Amino acid sequence: MTLSNLLIELDKLNRSEKLRVIQHLAHDLETEVAAEAQQSGLTPGGHYEVWSPQDGGKAVATLHKLLQDHQQTKDAE
Amino acid sequence: MPNSQRFPYTALRNALGEVIPRPMLTAQLINREQSISVSGLVDSGADVNVLPYRLGVALGLIWDDQRYTIYLTGNLANFEARAIILSVQIGDLPPIDLAFAWVSAEQVPLIFGQTNFFETFDVCFYRTEEYFIITPKNFTS
């Protein structure tokens, strides 16, 4: 059955039956997505760590200040 | 290339069980009389060097003695950090001073990042051949 034909058939359903079709498809999609996520090792809403600190402008400035102070101390010794 | 040092990639297993080669650099971290040999990730995507808490303690660093507080981003934003300087010896190269964000967390990796590892060394990655080369900036030809 083509999608066009299927949509025509779905239009013939009453409200309760259409709701059941929606629930069936939603459950089907959820299962499919969960299976894909398990396969890839990722889960929806999961927390994944990326340790590389990026956009750390203030941290960079602080380390530069410390290095500068350290160099001045070494030069003075 | 004078004074360049070549290092192999290290095969590490990720959470999915896949083996992925990483540019792990073995270095001697030195604080006064104490030193330890460790392996850290050479990470051009990291803005700063990162030192996990346990390594700082092992080197005799005292948290409350550090004057500079560091505010990090991303996953590390949840942890306090202090700025510290260590002498670092890599291979046969002369020791150099590297500044680290010493993080109050155990699970973070040792990271060699832009400030100031990549400011001190030029790094060439040869990922397909699984090695990388570092050259101190004063010796770059």
Backbone of each chain as ProteinMPNN parsed JSONL, in Angstrom:
{"seq_chain_A": "MTLSNLLIELDKLNRSEKLRVIQHLAHDLETEVAAEAQQSGLTPGGHYEVWSPQDGGKAVATLHKLLQDHQQTKDAE", "coords_chain_A": {"N_chain_A": [[0.843, -1.198, 0.0], [0.584, 2.188, -0.866], [1.787, 5.332, 0.497], [-0.002, 7.386, -0.011], [-2.39, 6.014, -0.458], [-2.649, 4.855, 2.032], [-3.047, 7.097, 3.669], [-5.521, 7.924, 2.77], [-7.073, 5.798, 3.652], [-6.668, 6.093, 6.395], [-7.983, 8.445, 6.878], [-10.546, 7.632, 6.947], [-10.992, 6.578, 9.397], [-12.437, 6.696, 12.727], [-12.394, 9.192, 15.387], [-11.342, 8.053, 17.782], [-10.002, 5.809, 16.817], [-8.081, 7.032, 15.197], [-6.584, 8.256, 17.157], [-5.48, 6.045, 18.419], [-3.865, 5.124, 16.378], [-2.005, 7.193, 16.234], [-0.829, 6.928, 18.793], [0.258, 4.387, 18.52], [2.17, 4.792, 16.477], [3.82, 6.691, 17.705], [4.859, 5.212, 19.859], [6.187, 3.261, 18.446], [8.134, 4.772, 17.104], [9.555, 5.775, 19.274], [10.666, 3.442, 20.358], [12.281, 2.712, 18.243], [14.116, 4.862, 18.105], [15.307, 4.638, 20.622], [16.575, 2.173, 20.358], [18.426, 2.756, 18.379], [19.925, 4.636, 19.739], [21.008, 3.101, 21.774], [22.625, 1.462, 20.314], [24.497, 3.262, 19.377], [25.611, 4.055, 21.698], [24.731, 6.322, 22.905], [22.303, 8.125, 24.81], [19.02, 9.578, 24.814], [18.864, 12.797, 26.224], [21.013, 12.239, 27.748], [24.162, 12.718, 29.546], [27.153, 13.917, 28.481], [30.609, 13.997, 28.676], [32.858, 16.576, 27.882], [35.987, 17.431, 28.136], [37.759, 19.401, 27.304], [38.577, 22.65, 28.019], [37.059, 25.364, 26.639], [36.786, 28.678, 25.158], [37.83, 30.046, 27.317], [38.633, 32.688, 28.224], [39.133, 34.355, 30.513], [40.416, 32.563, 32.192], [42.697, 32.031, 30.711], [43.884, 34.573, 30.728], [44.436, 34.784, 33.454], [46.312, 32.723, 33.845], [48.361, 33.709, 32.219], [49.021, 36.021, 33.629], [50.021, 34.907, 35.996], [52.243, 33.535, 34.973], [53.752, 35.698, 34.096], [54.297, 37.056, 36.523], [55.76, 35.043, 37.749], [57.996, 34.869, 36.072], [59.102, 37.397, 36.471], [59.825, 37.202, 39.151], [61.77, 35.192, 38.951], [63.656, 36.495, 37.362], [64.459, 38.489, 39.077], [65.872, 37.123, 40.977]], "CA_chain_A": [[0.0, 0.0, 0.0], [1.378, 3.423, -0.903], [1.474, 6.274, 1.575], [-1.215, 8.114, -0.399], [-3.526, 5.127, -0.194], [-2.749, 4.684, 3.482], [-3.638, 8.316, 4.223], [-6.955, 7.896, 2.425], [-7.687, 4.836, 4.568], [-6.632, 6.66, 7.749], [-9.017, 9.492, 6.949], [-11.85, 6.992, 7.156], [-11.085, 6.148, 10.793], [-13.05, 7.656, 13.646], [-11.437, 9.93, 16.229], [-10.699, 7.131, 18.714], [-9.059, 4.96, 16.06], [-6.948, 7.88, 14.794], [-5.749, 8.446, 18.349], [-4.729, 4.803, 18.625], [-2.812, 5.076, 15.341], [-0.955, 8.132, 16.67], [-0.123, 6.32, 19.933], [1.029, 3.259, 18.003], [3.328, 5.301, 15.751], [4.711, 7.349, 18.673], [5.55, 4.15, 20.588], [7.068, 2.621, 17.48], [9.271, 5.679, 16.88], [10.333, 5.844, 20.515], [11.433, 2.204, 20.441], [13.3, 2.749, 17.192], [15.144, 5.83, 18.503], [16.03, 4.08, 21.773], [17.446, 1.101, 19.859], [19.552, 3.409, 17.689], [20.754, 5.289, 20.762], [21.754, 2.053, 22.478], [23.637, 0.993, 19.38], [25.547, 4.277, 19.26], [26.141, 4.343, 23.023], [24.178, 7.59, 23.383], [20.91, 8.065, 25.221], [18.402, 10.902, 24.786], [18.951, 13.493, 27.507], [22.2, 11.793, 28.473], [25.178, 13.729, 29.845], [28.414, 13.445, 27.915], [31.639, 14.937, 29.119], [33.893, 17.093, 26.992], [36.825, 18.076, 29.141], [38.53, 20.525, 26.761], [37.999, 23.95, 28.37], [37.089, 26.303, 25.513], [36.303, 30.033, 25.466], [38.249, 30.356, 28.688], [39.44, 33.917, 28.136], [39.574, 34.802, 31.836], [41.382, 31.574, 32.691], [43.938, 32.259, 29.954], [44.473, 35.82, 31.244], [44.961, 34.506, 34.793], [47.549, 31.946, 33.709], [49.394, 34.607, 31.688], [49.441, 36.904, 34.731], [50.848, 34.093, 36.887], [53.515, 33.289, 34.288], [54.472, 36.972, 34.089], [54.781, 37.239, 37.894], [56.775, 34.003, 37.985], [59.19, 35.259, 35.316], [59.683, 38.568, 37.151], [60.466, 36.692, 40.367], [62.985, 34.481, 38.546], [64.615, 37.486, 36.869], [64.95, 39.266, 40.218], [66.725, 36.284, 41.836]], "C_chain_A": [[0.881, 1.253, 0.0], [0.949, 4.34, 0.245], [0.182, 7.034, 1.257], [-2.463, 7.291, -0.09], [-3.763, 4.958, 1.305], [-3.425, 5.9, 4.119], [-5.145, 8.382, 3.936], [-7.701, 6.974, 3.39], [-7.755, 5.391, 6.002], [-7.721, 7.712, 7.946], [-10.392, 8.904, 7.265], [-12.056, 6.587, 8.631], [-11.826, 7.176, 11.633], [-11.981, 8.243, 14.577], [-10.644, 8.996, 17.154], [-9.654, 6.275, 18.003], [-7.837, 5.768, 15.604], [-5.991, 8.093, 15.967], [-4.889, 7.217, 18.608], [-3.598, 4.665, 17.599], [-1.653, 5.985, 15.742], [-0.129, 7.526, 17.805], [0.786, 5.185, 19.467], [2.318, 3.748, 17.315], [4.337, 5.954, 16.703], [5.534, 6.31, 19.431], [6.589, 3.478, 19.69], [8.339, 3.456, 17.258], [10.185, 5.738, 18.095], [11.232, 4.622, 20.653], [12.593, 2.215, 19.449], [14.461, 3.666, 17.588], [15.982, 5.289, 19.658], [17.007, 3.001, 21.326], [18.66, 1.694, 19.161], [20.515, 4.026, 18.696], [21.614, 4.264, 21.485], [22.905, 1.546, 21.62], [24.811, 1.966, 19.312], [26.182, 4.598, 20.607], [25.626, 5.641, 23.604], [22.734, 7.383, 23.807], [20.317, 9.469, 25.2], [18.457, 11.545, 26.171], [20.161, 13.1, 28.321], [23.207, 12.912, 28.642], [26.526, 13.197, 29.382], [29.501, 14.48, 28.153], [32.626, 15.296, 28.018], [34.804, 17.938, 27.877], [37.574, 19.291, 28.618], [37.908, 21.853, 27.175], [38.161, 24.946, 27.224], [36.501, 27.639, 25.949], [36.648, 30.435, 26.889], [39.14, 31.587, 28.744], [39.977, 34.379, 29.478], [40.621, 33.855, 32.414], [42.728, 31.767, 32.011], [44.65, 33.498, 30.501], [45.104, 35.587, 32.619], [46.271, 33.726, 34.714], [48.676, 32.814, 33.165], [49.935, 35.535, 32.783], [50.374, 36.144, 35.675], [52.218, 33.847, 36.271], [54.39, 34.544, 34.305], [55.089, 37.233, 35.472], [55.939, 36.279, 38.191], [58.086, 34.386, 37.302], [59.892, 36.436, 35.987], [60.419, 38.138, 38.424], [61.784, 35.999, 40.025], [64.064, 35.465, 38.094], [65.246, 38.258, 38.024], [65.928, 38.473, 41.08], [68.171, 36.237, 41.316]], "O_chain_A": [[1.821, 1.352, 0.789], [-0.096, 4.149, 0.867], [-0.627, 7.295, 2.147], [-3.445, 7.792, 0.457], [-4.898, 4.924, 1.779], [-4.272, 5.754, 5.001], [-5.929, 8.84, 4.767], [-8.785, 7.295, 3.879], [-8.738, 5.196, 6.718], [-8.297, 7.846, 9.026], [-11.276, 9.589, 7.781], [-13.176, 6.289, 9.045], [-11.85, 8.364, 11.31], [-10.82, 7.834, 14.548], [-9.429, 9.132, 17.291], [-8.562, 6.049, 18.524], [-6.711, 5.271, 15.617], [-4.77, 8.111, 15.804], [-3.718, 7.331, 18.97], [-2.52, 4.158, 17.91], [-0.485, 5.618, 15.616], [1.101, 7.593, 17.796], [1.914, 5.032, 19.937], [3.4, 3.204, 17.534], [5.547, 5.798, 16.539], [6.737, 6.48, 19.629], [7.704, 3.173, 20.112], [9.452, 2.932, 17.227], [11.41, 5.749, 17.975], [12.403, 4.736, 21.016], [13.711, 1.799, 19.754], [15.629, 3.309, 17.435], [17.202, 5.452, 19.683], [18.123, 2.912, 21.837], [19.781, 1.209, 19.321], [21.734, 3.96, 18.543], [22.785, 4.508, 21.775], [23.993, 1.244, 22.111], [25.967, 1.557, 19.204], [27.174, 5.324, 20.668], [26.041, 6.031, 24.695], [22.024, 6.56, 23.23], [21.002, 10.44, 25.521], [18.132, 10.906, 27.171], [20.333, 13.56, 29.45], [23.123, 13.938, 27.966], [26.982, 12.149, 29.84], [29.336, 15.666, 27.87], [33.153, 14.429, 27.32], [34.428, 19.027, 28.312], [37.988, 20.137, 29.409], [36.806, 22.166, 26.726], [39.281, 25.326, 26.882], [35.812, 27.73, 26.965], [35.857, 31.082, 27.577], [40.261, 31.534, 29.249], [41.145, 34.756, 29.582], [41.587, 34.287, 33.044], [43.775, 31.678, 32.653], [45.863, 33.482, 30.713], [46.172, 36.122, 32.916], [47.226, 34.031, 35.429], [49.822, 32.68, 33.594], [51.135, 35.799, 32.856], [51.397, 36.677, 36.103], [53.237, 33.937, 36.956], [55.603, 34.468, 34.502], [56.263, 37.589, 35.573], [56.945, 36.652, 38.794], [59.16, 34.244, 37.887], [61.119, 36.473, 36.065], [61.496, 38.646, 38.732], [62.789, 36.187, 40.71], [65.242, 35.29, 38.406], [66.416, 38.635, 37.965], [66.718, 39.054, 41.823], [69.022, 35.579, 41.915]]}, "seq_chain_B": "MPNSQRFPYTALRNALGEVIPRPMLTAQLINREQSISVSGLVDSGADVNVLPYRLGVALGLIWDDQRYTIYLTGNLANFEARAIILSVQIGDLPPIDLAFAWVSAEQVPLIFGQTNFFETFDVCFYRTEEYFIITPKNFTS", "coords_chain_B": {"N_chain_B": [[65.03, 18.381, 11.89], [66.081, 20.243, 14.507], [66.234, 19.41, 17.98], [63.628, 18.523, 18.066], [61.034, 16.344, 19.184], [59.766, 13.133, 18.846], [56.721, 11.389, 19.256], [54.776, 8.432, 19.812], [51.29, 7.83, 19.001], [48.863, 6.874, 21.478], [47.026, 3.966, 22.008], [43.843, 4.087, 23.134], [40.974, 2.897, 24.895], [37.6, 3.687, 24.362], [34.362, 4.6, 25.876], [32.607, 3.05, 24.459], [33.984, 0.861, 23.897], [35.605, 0.997, 21.757], [38.789, 1.181, 20.187], [40.82, 3.958, 20.194], [43.282, 5.951, 18.784], [45.287, 8.225, 20.613], [46.927, 11.41, 21.06], [49.02, 11.151, 23.378], [51.133, 12.497, 25.753], [54.077, 11.797, 27.422], [55.451, 13.08, 30.334], [57.643, 14.663, 32.702], [56.574, 15.987, 35.625], [57.442, 18.621, 37.705], [57.795, 19.886, 40.969], [59.483, 21.836, 42.97], [61.23, 19.745, 45.056], [59.898, 17.519, 44.374], [58.748, 15.124, 42.012], [56.899, 13.7, 39.284], [56.215, 11.168, 36.864], [54.101, 11.37, 34.18], [51.284, 10.848, 31.959], [49.754, 12.82, 29.538], [47.03, 14.351, 27.711], [47.579, 15.805, 24.593], [46.078, 18.577, 23.618], [44.747, 20.507, 21.354], [42.383, 21.827, 21.315], [41.856, 22.743, 23.807], [41.834, 25.555, 25.891], [43.512, 26.005, 28.021], [46.155, 24.526, 30.055], [45.467, 21.638, 32.003], [45.411, 20.368, 35.252], [44.779, 17.541, 37.126], [43.35, 17.169, 40.429], [44.535, 15.22, 42.157], [47.124, 14.88, 41.165], [48.337, 17.323, 41.667], [48.358, 17.296, 44.452], [50.002, 15.092, 44.863], [52.35, 16.19, 44.039], [52.961, 17.845, 46.064], [51.666, 20.275, 46.238], [49.763, 22.841, 47.823], [46.451, 23.513, 48.264], [45.165, 25.788, 49.463], [47.188, 27.598, 49.506], [47.453, 28.742, 47.054], [47.266, 31.634, 45.119], [45.836, 32.55, 42.92], [42.671, 32.331, 41.569], [40.877, 30.346, 39.275], [38.485, 30.451, 36.68], [36.752, 28.148, 34.952], [35.364, 26.787, 31.873], [32.63, 24.975, 30.273], [32.399, 21.458, 30.959], [34.139, 21.642, 33.07], [33.408, 23.861, 34.427], [32.009, 23.408, 36.687], [33.748, 23.0, 38.706], [36.06, 24.144, 41.201], [39.073, 25.95, 40.581], [42.633, 26.481, 40.605], [45.384, 28.584, 39.748], [48.533, 27.411, 38.859], [52.118, 26.901, 38.672], [54.302, 24.668, 37.109], [57.436, 23.011, 36.719], [58.332, 21.414, 33.781], [59.495, 18.527, 32.263], [60.225, 17.247, 29.161], [60.989, 14.451, 27.439], [64.236, 14.642, 26.118], [64.408, 17.327, 26.176], [65.115, 20.662, 27.405], [63.948, 21.552, 30.735], [60.818, 23.265, 31.106], [58.707, 26.027, 32.098], [55.389, 25.485, 32.83], [52.092, 26.708, 32.993], [49.261, 25.766, 34.846], [45.753, 25.047, 35.107], [44.765, 24.033, 38.055], [42.609, 21.69, 39.033], [39.832, 21.087, 41.159], [39.001, 18.368, 41.044], [38.819, 14.865, 40.586], [38.394, 13.251, 38.402], [39.096, 14.457, 36.066], [41.104, 14.69, 33.091], [44.718, 14.885, 32.635], [45.726, 17.634, 30.839], [47.369, 19.035, 28.083], [47.237, 22.143, 26.921], [46.376, 25.112, 24.935], [47.289, 27.47, 26.372], [49.854, 27.108, 28.483], [51.099, 25.379, 26.792], [50.95, 25.012, 23.96], [51.827, 27.483, 23.315], [54.42, 27.309, 23.835], [55.485, 25.182, 22.496], [55.768, 24.053, 19.114], [53.557, 21.952, 17.454], [53.161, 19.069, 15.546], [50.784, 17.015, 14.185], [50.473, 13.705, 13.122], [48.198, 11.966, 12.369], [47.268, 9.839, 10.769], [49.484, 8.289, 10.576], [49.987, 7.851, 13.113], [51.676, 9.286, 14.952], [53.2, 12.088, 16.667], [54.92, 15.252, 16.617], [56.857, 17.344, 18.623], [58.228, 20.6, 18.958], [60.341, 22.843, 20.559], [59.588, 26.333, 20.691], [61.69, 28.121, 20.272], [63.423, 26.704, 18.783], [62.338, 26.189, 16.375], [62.68, 25.664, 12.961]], "CA_chain_B": [[64.523, 19.397, 12.802], [66.827, 20.133, 15.75], [65.516, 19.445, 19.26], [62.256, 18.02, 17.98], [60.852, 15.033, 19.804], [58.661, 12.415, 18.215], [56.014, 10.506, 20.192], [53.714, 7.648, 19.176], [49.944, 7.897, 19.57], [48.555, 5.798, 22.418], [45.708, 3.379, 21.737], [42.987, 4.072, 24.325], [39.63, 2.354, 24.65], [36.557, 4.608, 24.827], [33.243, 3.997, 26.607], [31.923, 2.094, 23.585], [34.864, -0.278, 23.683], [36.404, 1.179, 20.54], [40.166, 1.631, 20.427], [41.063, 5.198, 19.457], [44.629, 6.469, 19.065], [45.3, 9.591, 21.166], [48.269, 11.975, 21.232], [49.345, 11.224, 24.808], [52.518, 12.911, 25.944], [54.645, 11.471, 28.737], [56.296, 14.186, 30.791], [58.0, 14.691, 34.123], [56.104, 17.211, 36.269], [58.367, 18.872, 38.823], [57.509, 20.985, 41.884], [60.596, 21.846, 43.925], [61.982, 18.491, 45.144], [59.057, 16.372, 44.031], [58.437, 14.993, 40.584], [56.214, 12.476, 38.885], [56.13, 10.95, 35.426], [52.682, 11.183, 33.864], [50.915, 10.929, 30.552], [48.638, 13.748, 29.379], [46.517, 14.523, 26.354], [47.944, 17.033, 23.874], [44.717, 18.931, 23.196], [44.766, 21.855, 20.761], [41.067, 22.438, 21.542], [41.758, 23.244, 25.186], [42.448, 26.88, 26.033], [44.519, 26.015, 29.095], [46.61, 23.239, 30.594], [44.631, 21.221, 33.135], [46.053, 19.409, 36.163], [43.808, 16.972, 38.074], [43.643, 17.461, 41.837], [45.414, 14.224, 42.786], [48.508, 15.075, 40.736], [48.842, 18.479, 42.406], [48.628, 16.843, 45.827], [51.175, 14.211, 44.792], [53.528, 17.041, 43.835], [53.167, 18.649, 47.273], [50.977, 21.57, 46.174], [48.733, 23.053, 48.854], [45.351, 24.233, 47.616], [44.89, 27.1, 50.054], [48.334, 28.504, 49.316], [47.46, 29.276, 45.683], [46.647, 32.965, 45.174], [45.018, 32.861, 41.751], [41.522, 31.456, 41.299], [40.604, 30.236, 37.84], [37.11, 30.073, 36.357], [36.796, 27.411, 33.694], [34.096, 26.67, 31.138], [32.233, 23.621, 29.89], [32.25, 20.508, 32.057], [34.999, 22.026, 34.186], [32.834, 25.037, 35.102], [31.444, 22.974, 37.972], [34.805, 22.745, 39.684], [36.99, 25.226, 41.521], [40.422, 25.731, 40.032], [43.673, 27.433, 40.997], [46.477, 28.68, 38.776], [49.826, 27.02, 39.434], [53.187, 26.718, 37.685], [55.181, 23.522, 37.334], [58.504, 22.79, 35.757], [57.962, 20.196, 33.044], [60.569, 17.987, 31.416], [59.698, 16.365, 28.119], [62.09, 13.769, 26.741], [65.574, 15.205, 26.367], [64.343, 18.79, 26.052], [65.325, 21.359, 28.681], [62.689, 21.785, 31.456], [60.176, 24.558, 30.851], [57.629, 26.344, 33.038], [54.027, 25.461, 32.276], [51.037, 27.122, 33.926], [48.12, 24.84, 34.792], [44.555, 25.192, 35.931], [44.708, 22.873, 38.967], [41.166, 21.562, 39.2], [39.437, 20.327, 42.355], [38.235, 17.196, 40.613], [39.708, 13.727, 40.377], [38.16, 12.501, 37.172], [39.531, 15.182, 34.866], [42.396, 14.208, 32.595], [45.804, 15.852, 32.485], [45.611, 18.177, 29.477], [48.314, 20.057, 27.633], [46.412, 22.968, 26.038], [46.952, 26.273, 24.252], [48.054, 28.253, 27.347], [50.821, 27.676, 27.585], [51.865, 24.321, 26.111], [51.051, 25.305, 22.523], [52.583, 28.733, 23.182], [55.82, 26.973, 24.09], [55.92, 24.182, 21.523], [55.029, 23.796, 17.878], [53.162, 20.539, 17.462], [52.653, 18.527, 14.274], [50.086, 15.734, 14.372], [50.411, 12.814, 11.956], [47.208, 11.031, 12.902], [47.152, 8.614, 9.957], [50.671, 7.474, 10.824], [49.945, 7.636, 14.557], [52.715, 9.89, 15.768], [53.223, 13.544, 16.639], [56.245, 15.81, 16.864], [56.841, 18.652, 19.272], [59.471, 21.354, 18.807], [60.313, 24.09, 21.327], [59.418, 27.422, 19.725], [62.956, 28.776, 19.967], [64.222, 25.858, 17.908], [61.627, 25.932, 15.13], [63.473, 26.139, 11.826]], "C_chain_B": [[65.238, 19.291, 14.152], [65.919, 20.211, 16.963], [64.044, 19.077, 19.167], [62.19, 16.65, 18.626], [59.616, 14.395, 19.195], [58.068, 11.441, 19.222], [54.953, 9.701, 19.445], [52.351, 7.993, 19.773], [49.761, 6.706, 20.518], [47.149, 5.281, 22.129], [44.919, 3.304, 23.043], [41.609, 3.567, 23.942], [38.595, 3.323, 25.185], [35.4, 3.841, 25.463], [32.496, 2.958, 25.774], [32.786, 0.865, 23.3], [35.71, -0.16, 22.436], [37.804, 1.652, 20.921], [40.431, 2.845, 19.547], [42.464, 5.709, 19.797], [44.559, 7.921, 19.54], [46.737, 10.104, 21.245], [48.571, 12.201, 22.711], [50.838, 11.487, 24.959], [52.979, 12.535, 27.352], [55.637, 12.563, 29.129], [56.572, 14.029, 32.279], [57.519, 16.027, 34.679], [56.932, 17.413, 37.535], [57.884, 20.069, 39.634], [58.533, 20.919, 43.01], [61.302, 20.483, 43.921], [61.16, 17.293, 44.667], [58.774, 16.329, 42.529], [57.709, 13.686, 40.333], [56.183, 12.407, 37.358], [54.688, 10.606, 35.087], [52.456, 11.292, 32.362], [49.689, 11.829, 30.434], [48.253, 13.909, 27.921], [46.986, 15.854, 25.765], [46.688, 17.478, 23.123], [44.691, 20.371, 22.666], [43.425, 22.564, 20.936], [40.883, 22.983, 22.941], [42.475, 24.583, 25.292], [43.586, 26.89, 27.043], [45.011, 24.594, 29.388], [45.754, 22.901, 31.814], [45.366, 20.158, 33.951], [45.001, 18.86, 37.12], [44.291, 17.13, 39.525], [44.703, 16.518, 42.421], [46.883, 14.441, 42.396], [49.13, 16.264, 41.457], [49.216, 18.097, 43.824], [49.884, 15.971, 45.848], [52.458, 15.018, 44.631], [53.763, 17.99, 45.021], [52.515, 20.018, 47.224], [49.917, 21.653, 47.27], [47.68, 24.002, 48.296], [45.209, 25.662, 48.14], [46.044, 28.092, 49.906], [48.315, 29.186, 47.948], [46.633, 30.566, 45.624], [45.64, 33.204, 44.055], [43.893, 31.835, 41.565], [41.227, 31.498, 39.803], [39.147, 29.823, 37.65], [37.103, 29.44, 34.979], [35.404, 27.297, 33.077], [33.775, 25.2, 30.878], [32.043, 22.725, 31.098], [33.027, 20.941, 33.298], [34.47, 23.241, 34.935], [32.276, 24.678, 36.475], [32.49, 22.838, 39.073], [35.638, 23.994, 39.94], [38.348, 24.897, 40.915], [41.363, 26.827, 40.502], [44.768, 27.43, 39.923], [47.789, 28.324, 39.466], [50.853, 26.874, 38.298], [54.037, 25.516, 38.091], [56.312, 23.566, 36.324], [58.204, 21.452, 35.082], [59.115, 19.787, 32.129], [59.962, 16.998, 30.435], [60.874, 15.764, 27.364], [63.429, 14.368, 27.14], [65.572, 16.725, 26.327], [64.608, 19.439, 27.411], [63.987, 21.58, 29.388], [62.134, 23.168, 31.145], [59.076, 24.766, 31.908], [56.289, 26.293, 32.316], [53.04, 25.865, 33.377], [49.828, 26.2, 33.733], [46.932, 25.403, 35.557], [44.476, 23.908, 36.763], [43.262, 22.762, 39.431], [40.828, 20.669, 40.383], [38.536, 19.152, 41.987], [39.219, 16.092, 40.279], [39.604, 13.162, 38.972], [38.622, 13.215, 35.914], [40.872, 14.63, 34.395], [43.463, 15.297, 32.683], [45.789, 16.31, 31.021], [46.732, 19.186, 29.231], [47.592, 20.889, 26.57], [47.157, 24.182, 25.497], [47.827, 27.12, 25.178], [48.568, 27.323, 28.434], [51.66, 26.601, 26.885], [52.065, 24.664, 24.638], [51.709, 26.658, 22.268], [54.08, 28.466, 23.296], [56.377, 26.007, 23.053], [55.096, 24.282, 20.236], [54.76, 22.302, 17.833], [52.64, 20.151, 16.083], [52.042, 17.16, 14.554], [50.087, 14.954, 13.054], [49.492, 11.664, 12.352], [47.159, 9.729, 12.1], [48.359, 7.705, 10.172], [50.898, 7.266, 12.321], [51.216, 8.071, 15.28], [52.569, 11.404, 15.712], [54.607, 14.028, 17.042], [56.086, 17.143, 17.575], [58.224, 19.29, 19.159], [59.381, 22.612, 19.666], [60.344, 25.28, 20.379], [60.739, 28.098, 19.357], [63.819, 27.975, 19.009], [63.521, 25.572, 16.593], [62.431, 26.501, 13.969], [62.596, 26.818, 10.787]], "O_chain_B": [[65.013, 18.322, 14.878], [64.955, 20.976, 16.981], [63.292, 19.304, 20.115], [63.162, 15.894, 18.618], [58.57, 15.028, 19.048], [58.79, 10.757, 19.947], [54.3, 10.226, 18.543], [52.27, 8.405, 20.93], [50.417, 5.673, 20.377], [46.201, 6.058, 22.019], [45.279, 2.554, 23.951], [41.137, 3.775, 22.824], [38.685, 3.746, 26.338], [35.434, 2.616, 25.58], [31.827, 2.083, 26.325], [32.386, -0.042, 22.57], [36.444, -1.083, 22.083], [37.976, 2.427, 21.862], [40.292, 2.787, 18.325], [42.794, 5.88, 20.971], [43.862, 8.744, 18.947], [47.662, 9.324, 21.471], [48.399, 13.305, 23.228], [51.678, 10.799, 24.379], [52.352, 12.907, 28.344], [56.533, 12.919, 28.364], [55.838, 13.358, 33.005], [57.996, 17.082, 34.26], [57.099, 16.492, 38.334], [57.596, 21.13, 39.08], [58.459, 20.059, 43.888], [61.902, 20.098, 42.918], [61.677, 16.18, 44.571], [58.589, 17.357, 41.878], [57.874, 12.706, 41.06], [56.133, 13.423, 36.664], [54.12, 9.664, 35.64], [53.312, 11.759, 31.61], [48.7, 11.633, 31.141], [49.045, 13.64, 27.017], [46.805, 16.906, 26.378], [46.282, 16.862, 22.138], [44.621, 21.326, 23.439], [43.337, 23.774, 20.728], [39.869, 23.616, 23.235], [43.607, 24.72, 24.828], [44.515, 27.691, 26.933], [44.375, 23.606, 29.021], [45.365, 23.792, 32.569], [45.874, 19.178, 33.406], [44.386, 19.631, 37.857], [45.49, 17.212, 39.791], [45.64, 16.955, 43.089], [47.78, 14.211, 43.207], [50.306, 16.228, 41.819], [50.252, 18.514, 44.341], [50.724, 16.097, 46.739], [53.53, 14.575, 45.043], [54.657, 18.835, 44.978], [52.785, 20.852, 48.088], [49.264, 20.663, 47.599], [47.975, 25.134, 47.91], [45.142, 26.617, 47.366], [45.88, 29.286, 50.157], [49.087, 30.115, 47.714], [45.467, 30.593, 46.02], [44.695, 33.974, 44.224], [44.14, 30.638, 41.423], [41.318, 32.545, 39.161], [38.637, 28.959, 38.364], [37.401, 30.087, 33.975], [34.403, 27.667, 33.691], [34.55, 24.307, 31.221], [31.58, 23.178, 32.145], [32.633, 20.648, 34.426], [35.021, 23.617, 35.969], [32.094, 25.551, 37.323], [32.155, 22.59, 40.231], [35.891, 24.792, 39.037], [38.718, 23.734, 40.758], [40.945, 27.955, 40.763], [45.035, 26.412, 39.285], [48.114, 28.865, 40.522], [50.495, 26.743, 37.127], [54.432, 25.369, 39.247], [56.163, 24.091, 35.221], [57.863, 20.477, 35.75], [59.629, 20.581, 31.342], [59.283, 16.046, 30.819], [61.653, 16.477, 26.731], [63.72, 14.573, 28.319], [66.629, 17.347, 26.435], [64.352, 18.831, 28.451], [62.976, 21.779, 28.714], [62.887, 24.121, 30.946], [58.59, 23.815, 32.52], [56.086, 26.978, 31.313], [53.142, 25.427, 34.523], [49.431, 25.899, 32.608], [47.094, 26.141, 36.529], [44.161, 22.838, 36.243], [42.756, 23.635, 40.136], [41.452, 19.628, 40.589], [37.455, 18.974, 42.548], [40.307, 16.342, 39.76], [40.58, 12.66, 38.415], [38.553, 12.657, 34.819], [41.677, 14.16, 35.199], [43.148, 16.482, 32.791], [45.834, 15.498, 30.097], [47.002, 20.061, 30.053], [47.359, 20.415, 25.458], [48.382, 24.277, 25.582], [48.96, 27.454, 24.833], [47.78, 26.805, 29.226], [52.779, 26.862, 26.443], [53.183, 24.619, 24.124], [52.105, 26.954, 21.14], [54.902, 29.294, 22.903], [57.574, 26.006, 22.765], [53.897, 24.556, 20.266], [55.635, 21.491, 18.138], [51.777, 20.828, 15.524], [52.699, 16.267, 15.09], [49.74, 15.494, 12.004], [49.938, 10.551, 12.629], [47.027, 8.647, 12.672], [48.271, 6.494, 9.973], [51.849, 6.609, 12.743], [51.762, 7.339, 16.105], [51.902, 11.941, 14.828], [55.362, 13.323, 17.712], [55.271, 17.975, 17.175], [59.249, 18.614, 19.252], [58.431, 23.38, 19.517], [61.047, 25.247, 19.37], [60.886, 28.596, 18.24], [64.814, 28.476, 18.484], [64.029, 24.805, 15.775], [62.818, 27.669, 13.984], [63.097, 27.28, 9.762]]}, "name": "protein", "num_of_chains": 2, "seq": "MTLSNLLIELDKLNRSEKLRVIQHLAHDLETEVAAEAQQSGLTPGGHYEVWSPQDGGKAVATLHKLLQDHQQTKDAEMPNSQRFPYTALRNALGEVIPRPMLTAQLINREQSISVSGLVDSGADVNVLPYRLGVALGLIWDDQRYTIYLTGNLANFEARAIILSVQIGDLPPIDLAFAWVSAEQVPLIFGQTNFFETFDVCFYRTEEYFIITPKNFTS"}
